Amino acid sequence: MSEEQIKQALINGKKITPDNFEKAAAAAQKENISLEKALIKGGFLTEQILGATLAELIGFPYIDLDHESIQDSYLTYLPEEVATAQQALIFNESSDSFKIATTNPNNFKLIKDLEKVVGKKAEVFFATKTAIEKFLLFYKNNLPQDFREFVEEFKKSGDENIIVKMVDRLVDYAYENKASDIHIEPSTKDVGVRVRVDGLLRRVASYPLDLHPKIVFLIKILSHLKTDEHGMTQDGRFDRVSKNEKFDIRVSILPVTNGENIVMRILAEKSRRLSLEELGLMPEELRKLKEMIARPYGMIIATGATGSGKTTTLYAILQLVDKKKLNVVTIEDPVEYAMEGIQQIQVNEKKNLTFANGLRSIVRQDPDMIMVGEIRDAETASIAINAALTGHVLFSTLHANDTATVFSRLTELEIDQTLIATSLSLIIAQRLVRRVCPYCKVAHKPTSAEMAYLKANKHVEAIIKESPDGKKRNLDDINFYEGTGCSMCGNTGFLGRVGIFEVMMLDDEIRSLVVKNSLAQDIKKLSIQKGMKPMEYWEAYHLINGTTTLNELLNPIA
């Protein structure tokens, strides 16, 4: 299908306006992605509408893979290399036929070959490339079997290259599954391998203890660490390339009772390229944020618990900034992700390059915007406040419980209330909750406990009235959702996380309360009266709309 054919099918079917199609085409060229991805990523079309339209265009039935489950046994029919190259998957099988989803249903040779391999008749469906790519991850999830095969192969041959393959496979597995950390932990029986995905650690593989010194040696070599040192902690890093993306792996090695414990943190740029919409910020809150960024001065603070994604939010904000016209400087500890068009400074306390000293120097460099990784002390807070008052836009993070408690936290850092009120423009409080896995998601009517939560939350009625599909609903119409567990989510029932945000925009009345050192609850109450939707509102919103579960809201990771 040519771009012109796709354009005409979508426009003639009134699925998109000509103007929006051109915007998507321009975005595809600029970001070097497919037109299909640009249409979906830009919010011009849903994957389902696009898929159904393209399927009709080529004369094959469309399959929405989000509602299908792929059994591990299906993968044996179609090797990963073939599935990737041909953009095809077997997703169902009966006694006399099997179903294949592909971006090219006219690939008759592949279909005939598969019919011979499977020994059954093929039913062919069209699926979008985006959907196929999501399900190709099933091939990446059999790490335990891969490790068992590596160990057996090493026992037979003693080939040291197998150790390299094990580490490569582990890093690729973690990257493909969007893990933030890899933990390699020796015990008395074996060496366990765990990865942290969506904030939770889960065991994914193991290998014999006698292989561990070889794994440790290789990782030390990669990280430029001392290979003959086993009794002290060591920190290093190495680079990795996967799917044409180069990323850092930060390595920490700690001597423990049974050997050396290794933790590897994966710092992949793709995880920081999320837009604020993808993070979970709603249009109304995003509008407020953009309004504040456009001002010539002022401070924007992101607050929340450790691990709640504050730094990710700051990186997403920086994506909104016109870096060609503005001088943007950051000071971070550490500089986790390189960004084009921005001057980034790494804190180095051994050389007296602290947040405070670095920030003091930055303001002499004629910056328009400054990002400070974290306000930790009174000196940094004072310099940041002054910078925000003297013609700079400044972003930073601060540990506080919610938006309204940021003021008392800054007061504790010995900042005058008048300066706080004058310098602050906007505060974002956030937390993370896990998303229900879309591949094994099932609906159920609320339990008595879930119904009690709905009735007790004063925001529920407003949320039901503001249904995104425009249909009128009541409590009896509400379904809750949960994941039953599948290969895609590691049988957890969750896949990915979403941010829940509370955005406070300061005006003269709120500033007046801050100057008077008013209680946090009074400041929050006034903000809600002025239109701020509190965290509790968005928690109920994501629950009612099937994004997460009540248990996840009540027992958060961050």
C-alpha positions in Angstrom: 0.0 0.0 0.0 1.4 3.4 -1.0 1.1 6.4 1.2 -1.3 7.9 -1.3 -3.6 4.8 -1.1 -3.6 4.9 2.6 -4.3 8.7 2.6 -7.3 8.3 0.2 -8.8 5.4 2.1 -8.6 7.2 5.4 -9.9 10.6 4.1 -12.6 9.1 1.9 -13.7 7.0 4.9 -13.8 10.2 7.0 -11.4 8.6 9.5 -9.1 11.6 9.4 -9.0 15.1 8.0 -6.5 16.0 5.2 -4.7 18.5 7.5 -4.2 15.9 10.2 -3.0 13.3 7.7 -0.3 15.8 6.5 0.7 16.5 10.1 1.2 12.7 10.7 3.1 12.3 7.5 5.4 15.2 8.4 5.9 13.7 11.9 6.8 10.3 10.4 9.5 11.9 8.2 10.8 14.1 11.0 11.0 11.3 13.6 12.1 8.6 11.0 9.2 6.3 11.9 6.5 4.6 9.8 3.4 6.5 8.8 1.3 4.0 10.7 3.2 4.7 13.9 3.0 8.4 13.4 -0.8 8.2 12.9 -1.2 6.2 16.2 1.4 8.0 18.2 0.1 11.4 17.3 -3.4 10.5 18.4 -4.9 11.0 15.0 -6.3 7.4 14.8 -6.6 4.5 17.1 -4.8 1.3 16.1 -8.1 -0.4 15.6 -9.6 2.2 13.3 -6.4 2.3 11.2 -6.2 -1.5 11.1 -9.8 -2.0 10.0 -9.5 0.6 7.3 -6.3 -0.8 5.8 -7.7 -4.4 6.0 -10.7 -3.3 4.0 -8.4 -1.6 1.5 -6.6 -4.8 0.7 -9.6 -7.1 1.0 -8.7 -9.2 4.1 -10.4 -9.5 7.5 -8.8 -7.4 10.3 -7.8 -8.9 13.6 -7.3 -6.8 16.7 -4.5 -8.7 18.5 -5.2 -6.9 21.8 -8.1 -9.3 22.2 -6.1 -12.4 21.4 -3.7 -14.6 23.4 -0.7 -16.3 21.9 0.3 -19.7 23.3 3.9 -20.5 23.6 3.3 -23.6 21.4 2.4 -21.4 18.5 5.9 -19.9 18.5 7.5 -23.2 17.6 5.9 -23.1 14.1 7.4 -19.8 13.2 11.0 -19.0 14.2 11.6 -15.5 15.6 13.8 -14.5 12.7 11.0 -15.5 10.2 8.3 -13.9 12.2 10.2 -10.6 12.5 11.2 -10.5 8.8 7.8 -11.5 7.5 5.8 -9.5 10.1 3.6 -12.5 10.8 2.3 -14.5 13.8 0.2 -17.5 14.4 -2.3 -16.6 17.1 -4.9 -19.4 17.2 -5.2 -23.0 16.3 -8.1 -25.5 16.0 -8.3 -29.2 15.1 -8.3 -28.5 11.4 -6.9 -25.0 10.9 -4.8 -22.2 12.3 -5.0 -18.4 12.2 -2.2 -16.2 11.0 -1.9 -12.4 11.5 0.3 -10.5 9.1 0.9 -7.1 7.7 1.1 -8.7 4.2 -1.8 -11.2 3.7 -0.8 -11.6 0.0 2.5 -13.3 1.0 1.2 -16.6 -0.4 4.5 -18.4 -0.3 4.8 -17.9 3.5 1.3 -19.1 4.0 1.7 -22.2 1.9 5.0 -23.0 3.7 3.3 -22.7 7.1 0.4 -24.9 6.0 3.0 -27.6 5.3 4.7 -27.1 8.6 1.6 -27.1 10.7 -0.3 -29.6 8.6 -3.5 -27.6 8.7 -5.3 -25.0 6.6 -4.5 -21.3 7.3 -7.0 -18.5 7.9 -5.3 -15.2 7.1 -5.9 -11.9 8.8 -4.5 -8.4 8.4 -2.9 -6.9 11.5 -1.1 -3.6 11.9 2.7 -3.5 12.1 2.4 -1.9 15.6 0.3 -4.8 16.8 2.7 -7.4 15.3 5.7 -5.7 16.9 4.1 -5.8 20.4 3.5 -9.6 20.1 7.0 -10.3 18.8 8.1 -9.7 22.4 6.7 -13.2 23.2 9.8 -14.6 21.6 12.0 -12.6 24.1 10.4 -14.0 27.2 11.8 -17.6 27.4 15.0 -16.6 29.3 15.0 -19.7 31.7 15.1 -22.1 28.7 17.8 -20.1 27.0 19.9 -20.1 30.2 19.5 -23.9 30.6 20.6 -24.4 27.0 23.6 -22.1 27.6 24.7 -24.0 30.7 24.4 -27.4 29.0 26.3 -26.2 26.0 29.1 -24.8 28.3 29.3 -28.1 30.2 29.9 -29.9 27.0 32.3 -27.6 25.2 33.8 -25.3 27.8 33.6 -22.5 25.2 34.1 -19.1 27.0 32.0 -17.4 24.2 28.9 -19.0 25.8 29.4 -16.8 28.9 29.4 -13.7 26.6 26.1 -15.0 25.0 24.6 -15.4 28.4 25.3 -11.8 29.5 24.2 -10.5 26.1 21.0 -12.4 26.2 20.3 -11.2 29.8 20.8 -7.6 28.9 18.7 -7.9 25.7 15.9 -9.6 27.7 15.9 -6.9 30.3 15.9 -4.1 27.6 13.1 -5.7 25.6 11.0 -6.1 28.7 11.6 -2.5 29.8 13.4 -3.5 33.0 15.1 -0.8 35.0 17.5 -3.0 36.8 19.1 -6.5 36.6 20.1 -8.3 39.9 22.5 -11.2 39.8 22.5 -12.7 43.3 24.6 -15.7 44.4 23.1 -18.0 47.1 24.2 -21.3 48.7 22.5 -23.3 45.9 22.7 -21.3 42.7 22.8 -17.8 41.3 19.4 -16.2 40.9 18.7 -13.6 38.3 16.0 -11.0 38.9 14.8 -8.0 36.9 12.9 -5.0 38.1 9.9 -4.3 35.8 7.2 -1.7 36.7 8.9 -1.3 40.0 8.7 -4.9 41.1 11.5 -7.5 41.1 10.8 -10.9 39.7 13.1 -13.9 39.3 13.6 -14.8 35.6 16.5 -17.3 35.5 19.2 -19.0 37.4 22.6 -20.7 36.7 25.0 -22.9 38.7 27.4 -21.3 41.2 30.5 -22.5 39.4 29.7 -20.3 36.4 29.4 -17.2 38.6 33.1 -16.2 38.7 33.2 -16.2 34.9 30.1 -14.0 34.7 31.5 -11.6 37.3 34.9 -11.5 35.4 33.2 -10.7 32.1 31.1 -7.9 33.6 34.1 -6.4 35.3 36.0 -6.4 32.0 33.1 -4.7 30.3 32.8 -2.1 33.1 36.6 -1.4 33.3 36.8 -2.7 36.9 39.5 -4.5 38.8 39.1 -8.2 37.9 41.4 -9.4 40.8 39.6 -7.5 43.5 36.8 -9.5 45.3 36.6 -8.0 48.7 35.5 -4.4 48.1 32.6 -2.6 46.3 33.2 -1.4 42.8 31.1 0.8 40.4 31.5 1.1 36.7 29.6 1.3 33.5 29.5 0.1 29.9 27.6 0.9 26.7 25.2 -1.4 24.9 23.5 -1.2 21.5 20.1 -2.9 20.9 17.8 -2.2 18.0 20.0 0.7 16.9 19.7 2.4 20.3 22.8 3.0 22.3 22.3 3.0 26.1 24.3 2.9 29.3 24.4 0.2 31.9 25.6 1.3 35.3 27.2 -1.6 37.3 27.5 -2.0 41.0 29.4 -5.0 42.5 29.1 -5.8 46.2 30.9 -8.7 48.0 28.4 -10.9 49.9 28.6 -14.2 51.8 28.3 -16.4 48.7 30.4 -14.4 46.2 29.9 -11.1 44.5 26.4 -9.5 44.0 25.9 -7.6 40.8 23.2 -4.9 40.1 23.1 -3.4 36.6 20.9 -0.3 36.0 19.7 0.1 32.4 19.6 3.7 31.3 17.9 3.6 27.9 17.1 6.9 26.3 13.8 5.5 24.9 12.5 5.3 28.4 13.0 9.1 28.8 11.4 10.0 25.4 8.0 9.6 26.8 5.7 12.5 26.2 3.8 14.0 29.1 0.6 12.5 27.7 2.2 9.1 27.6 3.2 9.5 31.3 -0.4 10.1 32.2 -0.8 13.9 32.3 -4.3 14.9 31.2 -4.9 17.6 28.6 -6.2 20.2 31.2 -3.0 19.7 33.3 -0.8 19.7 30.3 -2.3 23.1 29.2 -1.4 24.6 32.6 2.2 23.3 32.3 2.7 24.6 28.8 1.4 28.0 29.9 4.0 28.1 32.7 6.8 27.0 30.5 6.1 29.8 28.1 6.6 32.5 30.8 10.0 34.1 31.0 10.7 33.2 34.6 9.4 31.1 37.5 10.0 27.8 39.2 8.3 24.5 38.4 8.6 21.8 41.1 7.9 18.0 40.6 7.4 16.2 43.9 6.6 12.7 45.0 8.1 9.6 46.6 11.4 8.1 45.6 10.9 6.2 42.4 7.7 8.0 41.4 9.1 9.2 38.1 9.9 12.9 39.0 13.1 12.9 36.8 11.2 11.3 33.9 8.6 14.1 34.2 11.4 16.7 34.0 12.9 15.1 30.9 9.4 15.1 29.3 9.0 18.8 30.1 12.4 19.5 28.4 11.0 17.9 25.2 8.5 20.8 25.0 11.2 23.4 25.1 12.5 25.0 21.9 16.2 24.2 22.4 17.2 26.0 19.2 16.1 29.4 20.5 16.8 29.0 24.2 19.9 28.2 26.2 19.0 25.2 28.4 21.4 24.0 31.1 20.9 21.1 33.5 22.8 19.9 36.6 22.1 16.3 37.6 23.4 13.5 39.8 23.9 11.5 37.7 23.3 12.7 34.1 21.3 9.7 33.1 20.3 10.6 29.5 22.0 12.8 27.0 19.7 15.2 25.3 20.6 17.1 22.1 20.8 20.9 22.3 21.2 21.0 26.1 24.2 21.6 28.2 24.3 18.9 30.9 26.5 19.0 34.0 27.3 16.1 36.2 27.6 16.7 40.0 31.1 15.8 41.2 31.4 16.3 45.0 35.0 15.2 45.0 35.8 18.2 42.9 33.4 20.4 44.9 31.0 20.5 41.9 27.8 20.3 44.1 24.3 21.2 43.1 24.7 24.6 44.8 28.1 25.4 43.3 27.1 24.2 39.9 23.9 26.2 40.0 25.8 29.3 41.1 28.0 29.0 38.0 25.1 28.2 35.6 23.4 31.5 36.3 26.5 33.2 35.0 26.2 31.4 31.7 23.1 33.4 30.5 20.7 30.5 30.6 17.0 30.8 29.7 16.0 27.5 31.4 17.7 25.5 34.1 17.0 22.0 35.3 18.3 21.1 38.8 18.0 17.3 39.4 17.0 17.8 43.0 16.8 20.5 45.7 18.5 18.8 48.7 19.7 21.6 50.9 19.1 25.2 51.9 21.9 26.6 49.8 20.6 25.0 46.6 17.1 26.0 47.4 18.1 29.6 48.0 20.1 29.9 44.7 17.3 28.2 42.8 14.7 30.6 44.2 16.8 33.6 43.2 17.4 32.2 39.7 13.6 31.9 39.2 13.1 35.5 40.4 15.8 37.0 38.1 14.7 36.0 34.6 15.1 32.2 34.5 12.7 29.3 34.2 13.8 26.7 36.6 12.7 23.0 36.9 13.6 20.8 39.8 12.4 18.0 42.1 11.7 18.1 45.8 10.6 15.5 48.3 7.2 16.3 49.7 3.9 14.5 50.2 1.7 16.5 47.8 1.6 19.9 46.0 0.5 21.9 49.1 3.3 20.5 51.4 6.0 21.8 49.0 5.7 25.2 50.7 6.3 23.9 54.2 9.2 21.8 52.9 10.9 24.9 51.4 10.2 26.8 54.6 12.1 24.0 56.4 15.0 24.8 54.1 15.0 28.3 55.5 13.4 30.1 52.5 11.2 33.1 53.2 7.5 32.6 52.5 7.4 35.7 50.4 10.2 34.5 48.2 8.5 31.0 47.9 5.2 32.6 46.9 6.8 34.9 44.4 9.1 32.4 42.7 6.9 29.3 42.4 4.7 29.1 39.3 3.5 25.5 39.3 3.8 22.3 41.3 3.4 18.8 40.1 2.8 16.0 42.6 2.9 12.5 41.3 2.8 8.8 42.0 3.1 5.7 39.8 0.6 2.8 39.6 0.9 -0.3 37.4 -1.3 -0.6 34.3 -3.6 -3.6 33.9 -2.1 -5.8 31.2 -4.1 -5.2 27.9 -3.3 -8.7 26.7 -5.0 -10.6 29.5 -7.3 -7.9 30.7 -10.8 -9.1 31.8 -13.8 -7.2 33.2 -15.7 -7.9 36.4 -18.4 -6.2 38.3 -17.2 -4.3 41.4 -16.9 -6.4 44.6 -18.5 -5.0 47.7 -15.1 -3.5 48.8 -14.7 -1.9 45.3 -18.3 -0.6 45.4 -17.7 0.9 48.8 -14.6 2.7 47.5 -16.7 4.2 44.6 -19.4 5.4 47.0 -16.9 6.9 49.4 -14.9 8.8 46.8 -16.6 12.1 46.3 -15.2 12.6 42.8 -16.8 9.4 41.2 -20.1 11.1 40.2 -18.3 13.8 38.3 -16.0 11.2 36.6 -18.9 9.1 35.5 -20.6 12.2 34.0 -17.4 13.1 32.1 -17.2 9.7 30.4 -14.8 9.9 27.5 -17.2 8.1 25.1 -19.9 10.7 26.0 -22.4 8.0 27.1 -24.3 8.5 30.3 -23.4 6.0 33.1 -24.2 5.3 36.6 -22.5 3.1 39.3 -24.3 0.0 38.1 -22.7 0.4 34.7 -19.2 0.4 36.0 -16.8 -2.5 35.3 -13.5 -3.0 37.0 -10.6 -4.7 35.2 -7.8 -7.0 36.2 -5.1 -9.0 34.3 -5.2 -12.8 34.6 -1.5 -13.2 33.8 0.1 -14.1 30.5 3.5 -14.3 28.9 3.5 -10.6 27.9 3.2 -9.4 31.6 5.3 -12.2 33.2 2.0 -13.6 34.7 1.7 -10.5 36.9 -1.4 -9.1 35.3 0.2 -5.7 34.9 2.2 -4.2 32.0 3.8 -0.8 32.3 2.9 2.0 34.7 1.0 5.3 34.5 1.6 8.5 36.4 -1.2 10.0 38.6 -0.6 13.7 38.8 -1.9 16.6 40.9 -1.1 20.0 39.3 -1.3 23.2 41.3 -1.0 26.5 39.4 -0.3 29.5 41.7 -2.3 32.7 41.4 -2.4 35.8 43.7 -4.9 34.2 46.2 -2.9 31.1 46.6 0.3 33.1 47.0 -1.4 35.2 49.6 -2.0 32.1 51.7 1.6 31.0 51.2 2.9 34.4 52.5 0.7 34.0 55.6 2.2 30.6 56.2 -1.3 29.0 56.0 -1.8 25.3 56.6 -1.3 22.9 53.7 -4.9 21.7 53.8 -6.1 25.3 53.4 -3.9 25.9 50.4 -5.0 22.7 48.8 -8.7 23.4 49.5 -8.5 26.8 47.8 -6.6 25.2 44.8 -9.4 22.7 44.4 -12.0 25.4 44.5 -10.1 27.1 41.7 -10.2 24.0 39.5 -7.3 21.8 40.6 -8.2 18.1 40.4 -6.6 16.4 43.3 -4.7 13.1 43.3 -7.9 11.3 44.6 -9.8 12.4 41.5 -7.3 11.0 39.1 -7.0 7.8 41.1 -10.7 7.2 40.8 -10.6 8.2 37.1 -8.0 5.6 36.3 -9.8 2.9 38.3 -13.2 3.6 36.6 -11.6 3.7 33.1 -9.9 0.3 33.6 -6.3 1.6 33.7 -5.4 0.0 37.1 -6.9 -1.8 40.0 -8.1 -0.8 43.5 -5.5 -3.0 45.2 -2.8 -1.2 43.2 -4.1 2.2 44.3 -4.3 1.2 47.9 -1.0 -0.7 48.0 1.3 1.3 45.8 4.9 0.7 44.8 5.6 4.4 44.6 
